[in-house]
Amino acid sequence: MEEILDRLWSLITATAARDAGRGAWRIDFSRAAVARLEQGWLCPITRRILGYNPGGYSPYGPDENRPLTPVKFPRLPTANAGGLSKGQRLEVDGWCRKDMEVFQLRTRGLWTDLHDRIANYPPFLRAQEHSAQLQRPVLQRYEELFGKGQINLLNCSTTMEMGVDIPNVSLVVNSNVPPSISNYRQRVGRAGRRGEPWAFGLTFCRNLPWDQVAFADPVGYLMASISAPAVRMNSLPIVTRHVHAALLGSFLRTLQGMSVKTSVGEFFGGTDKVEAVVAERNLAHSFLEQLREREFLDTNIEQLRNLVRGTALEDRGNEALCAETATSFERLLEIWRNEYRTLLQRAASASESDVRRAFENRARRMHGEFILSELARRGFTPSYGFPVDVVSFDHIAD
């Protein structure tokens, strides 16, 4: 078997693949072509037509009682890789309906309407994803190919709303109703930006409350006013997080800064020892001590006053802001250390090696999270993007 695989690999690398460097190989599509299949073999397991016959048996079967059945495919009455004329398409349509070999394949489920369409050489669309998940060089390449007509359809996320100007966009299709008229205009406005002779926008209204509101009153949706952007500072949790971040930043400046790659475990003083989960001296303790020192408070009086001016915390004194920050940080610190201690204890008490390694890995990942990301994730400092965890849901039972 190893010899067979080696020969197959040698054949692939010599004829159908190219060396991509660093031990990687890629299919060389410049050598690829579509070949006519006169006879295929029906797999009894997958019901798929295979273009090869590996020993007469299905490669998907557990034993040799899976014989492949030969299937003969008819020849098209006319074919042209460049496409068919109207008369030729009519001829092929009639052939697909009347040819007995096609009829027999159709009754066996081996010929469908897709085969009819392929026989007519229909135009096709090439589609690609366009979202923030892809690297910018890849997106630029897709945009260039789209402009040249080599990509016909871009499946976009909401990142296409602003900051992207692509020519030759003639149609924008929304898969649902955008949340506001400003979003709608940004999305539909992608079409017709470069003097195209025509541009269209199409929006599907799904069976969802907001979509149905727009469907019932499209004029009301399209004529809605656009609210001016505003920053609202009456949210207590959001402003509090900014106060936390300001005081944390002031503390870090006393240390001449800190690497953005500093781990939360390092900052919180976490160790890998169950008997001493926390080191005696750590940055978290130093931060708490600073928050309670008068000198640190006096240093940040002006900064805090400017930060909370016109917000929900404007009437709070600086001492109260520092005290609240210390209380919140202590609570976060206790929760993190209890979670970390539990993982170490369960790893130490595990009798199976796989279970022990699983808990050790979880503890290692928890210790290695970046401090800035972890503080934001746990709601102590602001996060990039839409604020979360700013309201609570209280379920009141009768």
C-alpha positions as a printed Julia matrix, in Angstrom:
398×3 Matrix{Float64}:
   0.0    0.0     0.0
   2.82   2.41    0.85
   4.41   1.8    -2.54
   1.1    2.53   -4.28
   0.65   5.78   -2.37
   4.22   6.83   -3.14
   3.66   6.28   -6.85
   0.38   8.16   -6.76
   2.06  11.08   -5.0
   4.87  11.11   -7.54
   2.32  11.12  -10.36
   0.36  14.01   -8.81
   3.41  16.19   -8.14
   4.79  15.52  -11.62
   1.63  16.23  -13.59
  -1.04  18.09  -11.63
   0.59  20.05   -8.81
   3.26  22.65   -8.3
   5.7   23.22   -5.47
   4.41  26.1    -3.3
   7.48  26.12   -1.07
   8.14  24.99    2.49
   7.07  21.45    1.68
   3.61  22.47    0.45
   2.07  21.55   -2.92
  -0.89  23.1    -4.7
  -3.05  21.92   -7.59
  -1.85  23.62  -10.76
  -5.09  24.66  -12.43
  -3.21  25.86  -15.51
  -2.82  22.18  -16.37
  -6.44  21.34  -15.61
  -9.08  20.67  -18.25
 -12.6   19.26  -18.47
 -12.61  15.81  -20.06
 -15.62  14.1   -21.55
 -16.84  11.14  -19.5
 -18.2    8.43  -21.77
 -18.53   5.86  -19.02
 -18.67   6.21  -15.27
 -19.22   3.85  -12.38
 -22.09   4.14   -9.94
 -21.11   3.83   -6.28
 -23.74   1.81   -4.34
 -22.78   3.58   -1.09
 -22.88   7.26   -2.06
 -24.96   6.99   -5.26
 -22.34   9.14   -6.93
 -20.87   8.6   -10.38
 -17.13   7.96  -10.14
 -14.84   8.66  -13.03
 -12.55   5.78  -12.09
 -12.85   2.12  -11.27
 -10.56   1.14   -8.36
 -10.58  -2.64   -8.68
 -14.29  -2.73   -9.48
 -15.4   -1.97   -5.91
 -16.48   1.16   -4.09
 -13.72   2.82   -2.05
 -16.36   3.74    0.54
 -17.42   0.2     1.38
 -16.21  -1.81    4.39
 -15.78  -4.95    2.32
 -15.62  -6.24   -1.25
 -19.39  -6.69   -1.53
 -19.73  -3.19   -2.92
 -19.34  -3.63   -6.69
 -19.43  -0.57   -8.92
 -22.02  -0.52  -11.7
 -20.9    0.81  -15.1
 -22.98   3.69  -16.43
 -22.76   4.89  -20.01
 -23.34   8.55  -20.73
 -24.7    9.71  -24.11
 -22.88  12.13  -26.39
 -24.36  15.62  -26.78
 -25.78  16.37  -30.24
 -23.78  19.6   -30.31
 -21.18  21.14  -28.02
 -19.23  24.36  -27.96
 -17.12  25.56  -25.06
 -17.82  29.15  -26.11
 -21.56  28.7   -25.7
 -24.48  27.72  -27.93
 -26.57  29.75  -30.31
 -30.33  30.02  -29.82
 -30.97  27.33  -32.43
 -28.4   24.99  -30.89
 -29.93  25.45  -27.41
 -33.35  24.52  -28.79
 -31.83  21.42  -30.36
 -30.19  20.38  -27.09
 -33.41  21.06  -25.15
 -35.33  18.71  -27.45
 -32.61  16.09  -27.19
 -32.72  16.21  -23.36
 -36.49  15.6   -23.44
 -36.59  12.85  -26.1
 -33.32  10.89  -25.99
 -33.95   7.38  -24.6
 -30.54   7.1   -22.92
 -31.17  10.37  -21.09
 -34.66   9.17  -20.15
 -33.29   5.95  -18.65
 -30.65   7.85  -16.67
 -33.31  10.27  -15.48
 -35.54   7.45  -14.18
 -32.58   6.11  -12.2
 -31.93   9.53  -10.68
 -28.61   9.85  -12.52
 -29.67  12.73  -14.78
 -31.32  15.85  -13.37
 -32.23  19.34  -14.5
 -28.67  20.36  -13.62
 -27.41  18.06  -16.37
 -29.89  19.71  -18.75
 -28.48  23.11  -17.89
 -24.87  21.98  -18.26
 -25.66  20.51  -21.67
 -26.84  23.98  -22.75
 -23.55  25.66  -21.69
 -25.34  28.31  -19.62
 -23.59  31.48  -18.37
 -22.3   31.14  -14.81
 -21.42  33.41  -11.93
 -18.2   33.35   -9.96
 -18.73  34.39   -6.34
 -16.33  35.24   -3.52
 -16.63  36.27    0.12
 -15.84  39.88    1.04
 -15.66  40.35    4.8
 -13.36  41.47    7.6
 -12.43  37.82    8.19
 -10.18  37.94    5.11
  -6.8   39.65    4.95
  -6.68  42.99    3.19
  -4.42  41.8     0.29
  -6.96  39.04   -0.47
  -9.82  41.54   -0.45
  -7.92  43.87   -2.76
  -7.33  41.01   -5.18
 -11.03  40.12   -5.18
 -11.97  43.77   -5.75
  -9.59  43.96   -8.74
 -11.03  40.78  -10.26
 -14.55  42.07   -9.63
 -13.73  45.28  -11.47
 -12.42  43.25  -14.41
 -15.54  41.09  -14.5
 -13.64  37.92  -13.52
 -15.65  37.8   -10.27
 -19.35  38.47  -10.74
 -20.74  38.27   -7.2
 -19.35  39.47   -3.87
 -20.99  38.04   -0.75
 -20.41  40.89    1.69
 -20.74  41.45    5.4
 -21.77  44.79    6.93
 -18.15  45.99    6.55
 -19.13  46.96    2.99
 -21.39  49.73    4.31
 -18.68  52.36    4.61
 -15.14  53.0     3.43
 -15.24  50.7     0.39
 -15.67  52.09   -3.12
 -15.82  49.39   -5.78
 -16.65  50.27   -9.38
 -18.95  48.32  -11.71
 -21.47  47.43   -8.99
 -24.84  47.29  -10.73
 -26.94  45.32   -8.24
 -27.03  45.18   -4.44
 -29.13  42.45   -2.79
 -29.9   42.61    0.94
 -30.73  39.22    2.46
 -32.77  40.98    5.15
 -34.0   44.47    5.97
 -31.15  46.63    7.35
 -31.74  47.84   10.92
 -32.09  51.51    9.97
 -32.55  53.66    6.9
 -28.95  54.88    7.19
 -27.71  51.29    6.97
 -30.0   50.71    4.0
 -28.71  53.75    2.14
 -25.09  52.84    2.81
 -25.59  49.32    1.44
 -27.73  50.16   -1.57
 -25.46  53.12   -2.29
 -22.64  50.74   -3.23
 -24.29  50.4    -6.65
 -24.02  53.0    -9.39
 -21.17  55.01   -7.86
 -19.09  55.32  -11.02
 -21.64  56.49  -13.55
 -22.98  53.05  -14.47
 -25.96  53.33  -16.87
 -28.22  51.57  -14.39
 -28.18  50.31  -10.8
 -30.67  48.35   -8.74
 -31.24  47.49   -5.09
 -33.23  44.45   -3.98
 -34.13  43.63   -0.37
 -35.65  40.36    0.84
 -38.09  40.73    3.72
 -37.94  37.61    5.83
 -40.58  36.38    8.25
 -39.14  38.46   11.09
 -40.84  41.32   12.96
 -38.64  44.15   11.66
 -38.62  42.82    8.11
 -42.41  42.56    8.15
 -42.75  46.15    9.39
 -40.73  47.38    6.4
 -42.66  45.1     4.03
 -46.01  46.39    5.28
 -44.96  50.04    4.96
 -41.98  50.35    2.57
 -42.57  54.07    2.01
 -42.49  54.72    5.74
 -39.22  52.8     6.03
 -37.58  54.57    3.07
 -38.72  58.03    4.18
 -37.62  57.64    7.8
 -35.38  60.4     9.11
 -31.75  59.71    9.93
 -30.81  60.58   13.47
 -27.62  62.56   13.92
 -24.82  60.54   15.57
 -24.65  61.15   19.29
 -22.52  60.03   22.2
 -24.67  59.4    25.25
 -22.83  59.52   28.55
 -25.74  58.63   30.82
 -24.86  54.92   30.94
 -23.32  54.27   34.33
 -21.55  50.97   33.4
 -19.93  52.46   30.28
 -18.59  55.57   32.02
 -17.42  53.47   34.98
 -15.36  51.28   32.67
 -13.64  54.36   31.27
 -12.83  55.5    34.81
 -11.33  52.07   35.49
  -9.25  52.29   32.33
  -8.02  55.81   33.17
  -6.88  54.78   36.65
  -5.29  51.59   35.36
  -3.44  53.59   32.72
  -2.22  56.05   35.34
  -0.93  53.14   37.44
   0.88  51.57   34.48
   2.57  54.88   33.67
   4.17  54.79   37.11
   5.75  51.51   36.0
   7.01  53.1    32.77
   4.36  51.24   30.79
   3.57  47.59   30.23
   3.76  45.26   27.26
   0.42  44.71   25.53
   1.32  41.01   25.54
   1.44  40.83   29.33
  -0.69  37.91   30.44
  -3.51  38.17   32.94
  -1.91  35.41   35.0
   1.31  37.39   35.27
  -0.56  40.57   36.25
  -2.76  38.77   38.78
   0.16  36.86   40.26
  -1.03  33.39   39.25
   1.34  30.43   39.66
   1.16  26.78   38.63
   1.21  25.53   42.24
  -1.97  24.36   43.92
  -0.65  25.08   47.39
   0.23  28.67   46.44
  -1.96  29.76   43.57
  -1.04  33.45   43.96
   2.43  34.94   44.37
   2.94  37.14   47.42
   3.81  40.25   45.42
   2.18  40.99   42.09
   1.01  43.88   39.96
  -2.62  43.43   40.95
  -1.81  44.04   44.63
   0.3   47.06   43.68
  -2.62  48.5    41.7
  -4.98  48.08   44.65
  -2.48  49.73   47.0
  -2.11  52.69   44.63
  -5.89  53.16   44.44
  -5.97  53.66   48.21
  -3.04  56.09   48.41
  -3.71  59.83   48.74
  -0.81  60.74   46.49
  -2.21  58.64   43.62
  -5.63  60.23   44.12
  -4.22  63.75   43.99
  -2.29  62.93   40.82
  -5.5   61.92   39.03
  -7.87  64.64   40.27
  -7.77  66.67   37.05
  -7.94  63.63   34.78
 -10.99  62.17   36.53
 -12.76  65.53   36.69
 -12.43  66.0    32.93
 -13.41  62.39   32.23
 -16.69  62.37   34.15
 -17.79  65.91   33.27
 -21.31  65.78   31.79
 -21.72  62.08   32.53
 -23.67  59.93   34.96
 -20.68  60.07   37.36
 -20.25  63.83   37.42
 -21.55  64.13   40.99
 -19.18  61.45   42.31
 -16.04  62.58   44.1
 -12.6   61.34   43.13
 -12.28  59.36   46.35
 -15.53  57.55   45.56
 -14.35  56.8    42.0
 -11.08  55.32   43.23
 -12.87  53.34   45.95
 -15.37  51.94   43.44
 -12.53  51.0    41.09
 -10.74  49.18   43.9
 -13.91  47.32   44.9
 -14.65  46.26   41.31
 -11.07  45.15   40.73
 -10.98  43.15   43.97
 -14.2   41.39   42.99
 -12.84  40.58   39.52
  -9.55  39.41   41.03
 -11.29  37.06   43.45
 -13.46  35.54   40.72
 -10.49  34.98   38.4
  -8.34  33.4    41.09
 -11.14  31.08   42.25
 -11.66  29.88   38.68
  -7.92  29.41   38.18
  -7.53  27.62   41.53
 -10.37  25.24   40.66
  -8.69  24.24   37.39
  -5.37  23.55   39.13
  -7.09  21.52   41.85
  -9.06  19.42   39.38
  -5.9   18.79   37.37
  -4.04  17.66   40.5
  -6.86  15.35   41.6
  -7.49  13.78   38.18
  -6.69  10.08   38.05
  -6.58   9.84   34.25
  -3.72  11.44   32.34
  -5.97  12.75   29.55
  -8.27  14.46   32.04
  -5.31  15.93   33.91
  -3.77  17.33   30.73
  -7.13  18.81   29.69
  -7.43  20.78   32.95
  -3.75  21.79   32.79
  -4.24  23.12   29.28
  -7.32  25.08   30.33
  -5.43  26.58   33.26
  -2.5   27.42   30.98
  -4.77  29.15   28.48
  -6.53  31.05   31.27
  -3.18  32.19   32.68
  -1.9   33.22   29.25
  -4.78  35.46   28.15
  -3.69  39.03   27.42
  -4.45  41.27   30.39
  -6.09  44.03   28.35
  -8.37  41.58   26.51
  -9.34  39.78   29.7
 -10.17  42.97   31.6
 -12.38  44.11   28.73
 -14.04  40.71   28.38
 -14.93  40.67   32.06
 -16.4   44.19   31.88
 -13.77  46.02   33.93
 -12.5   48.21   31.08
 -14.13  49.31   27.8
 -14.08  46.89   24.89
 -13.62  47.6    21.22
 -16.97  47.56   19.48
 -20.52  47.58   20.77
 -20.74  47.71   24.61
 -22.08  44.54   26.21
 -23.18  43.58   29.73
 -24.45  47.08   30.46
 -27.94  46.01   31.54
 -29.19  43.1    33.62
 -32.16  40.8    33.13
 -34.1   40.23   36.33
 -36.66  37.43   36.16
 -39.44  38.06   38.66
 -41.6   35.04   39.43
 -45.17  35.39   40.63
